């Protein structure tokens, strides 16, 4: 469904959400699955993307500078949504984040 809007966004969300969805089971060892869910959360994925972007530019940044850039990226996304009607922030908020939260529900199912 997301590929109809933007192929690259649909591909990125598919790569980020399908492996954890396939790996999470309500039985077995829950700690590795919980670590996988934390690493694939939307916020951590965006923070890691900021770190990788700085590494690819060959200008590595410390955690403090990366955190400031992460907050700047969030602010730019909200500003673009408000000013230009960009749909990335509402799409991630209404689509990807609830799916990620449902994976936590599946993990701790009794």
C-alpha positions in Angstrom: 0.0 0.0 0.0 2.8 2.4 0.9 4.6 1.7 -2.4 1.8 3.4 -4.2 2.6 6.6 -2.4 6.4 6.5 -2.6 8.3 3.4 -3.5 11.4 4.3 -1.5 9.3 5.0 1.6 7.4 1.7 1.2 10.7 -0.2 0.7 12.3 1.4 3.7 9.4 0.7 6.0 9.2 -2.9 4.6 12.9 -3.4 5.3 12.5 -2.0 8.8 9.2 -3.7 9.9 9.1 -7.1 8.1 12.1 -8.8 9.7 11.1 -7.9 13.3 7.5 -8.9 12.5 8.7 -12.3 11.3 11.1 -12.8 14.2 8.9 -11.9 17.1 7.1 -14.8 18.7 5.2 -14.9 22.0 7.3 -17.9 23.2 11.0 -18.5 23.6 13.6 -16.1 24.8 12.1 -12.6 24.9 15.2 -10.6 25.7 16.8 -10.9 22.2 13.5 -10.2 20.6 13.0 -7.1 22.8 16.4 -5.8 21.8 15.5 -6.3 18.1 12.3 -4.3 18.6 14.2 -1.5 20.4 16.8 -1.3 17.6 14.0 -1.2 14.9 11.9 1.4 16.6 11.2 4.4 14.4 13.2 6.8 16.7 16.3 4.5 17.0 16.2 3.8 13.2 16.2 7.6 12.5 19.0 8.2 15.0 21.1 5.4 13.5 20.4 6.9 10.0 21.8 10.2 11.2 24.9 8.5 12.5 25.4 6.6 9.3 24.9 9.7 7.2 27.6 11.5 9.1 29.9 8.5 8.7 29.3 8.4 4.9 30.1 12.1 4.7 33.4 11.2 6.4 32.6 13.7 9.2 31.9 11.5 12.2 30.0 13.1 15.0 29.9 12.4 18.7 26.7 11.3 20.4 25.8 14.9 21.5 26.1 16.3 18.0 24.2 13.3 16.6 21.4 13.9 19.1 21.2 17.5 18.1 21.0 16.6 14.4 18.4 13.9 15.2 16.2 16.6 16.9 16.8 18.9 14.0 15.6 16.2 11.6 12.5 15.7 13.7 11.8 19.4 13.7 12.4 19.7 9.9 9.9 16.9 9.3 7.2 18.6 11.4 7.9 21.9 9.8 7.6 20.4 6.3 4.4 18.7 7.3 3.0 22.0 8.5 4.2 24.3 5.8 4.2 22.1 2.7 1.7 19.3 3.5 4.4 16.6 3.4 2.9 13.3 4.5 5.9 11.6 6.0 5.3 12.6 9.7 1.6 11.7 9.7 2.3 8.5 7.8 5.0 7.4 10.3 2.9 8.4 13.2 -0.3 6.8 12.1 1.2 3.8 10.3 4.6 2.6 11.3 4.6 3.4 15.0 1.3 1.6 15.9 2.6 -1.5 13.9 5.8 -1.4 16.0 3.8 -1.1 19.2 1.7 -4.1 18.2 4.9 -6.2 17.9 5.5 -5.5 21.6 2.0 -6.8 22.3 2.8 -10.0 20.4 6.1 -10.4 22.2 4.5 -10.3 25.7 1.4 -12.3 24.8 0.4 -14.8 27.4 
